[in-house]
Amino acid sequence: MSDLYLVTPALLYADAFLPVMEQRLVNHQPAALLLRLVEGMDPAAAIALIEAIRPLVQHKGIALMLENAPELAVQTGCDGVHLSQSYTAASVRDVRRRIGDELQLGVAVGSSRDGAMRAGEEGADYVCFAPDAVQNAEDTQAVLALAQWWCMMMELPAVACAATPEDARALAGCDTDFVMPDTSWWDDPAPWTF
């Protein structure tokens, strides 16, 4: 059975999102929540946003992962850091050294089997698969097949991104470790049940 791994929209302020998040987490228990911040955000504002969200998530036993901000993740008591494909500030190995072994490290690898293996060798605790290009049925099937193969053959856990509820059910059906629904999940989780 696949676990739910939620991702927030890119946030600048917590105020509007907090009530939605609290309401959704009453009825849904994800294994983790990936917090995305608006790129180039003022560090003080980022810390304030993380501090508003962190206790609500961690109090429920949900791991709080921070996207592309290793230093902030350590500084603010997050459970880990998730590196997107656009992250170029440091190698996976360097980020692992910066955050130590206590924090989780996830790495988005698109649909690259080689990228996933390399991330694992460099210290990732999980890899995240998603279509590389604009979403189409062929890309979705490629990610589905790769995630299924990975979860059967490799010990390193995998997260697979789902653009639609149908994708989420297909990924859960092939026993992907974690399914990450699109941010539209926050609007209405009901169709995303798997």
Buried (B, 14 or more C-beta within 10 A) or exposed (E): EBBBBBBBEEBBEBEEBBEEBEEBBEEBEBBBBBBBBBEEBEEEBBBBBBEBBBEBBBEEEBBBBBBBBBBBBBBBEBBBBBBBBEBEEEBBBEBBEBBEEEBBBBBBBBBBBEBBBBBBEBBBBBBBBBBEEEBEEEBBEBBBEBBBEBBEEBEBBBBBBBBBBEBBBBBBEBEBBBBBBBEBBBEEBEBBEB
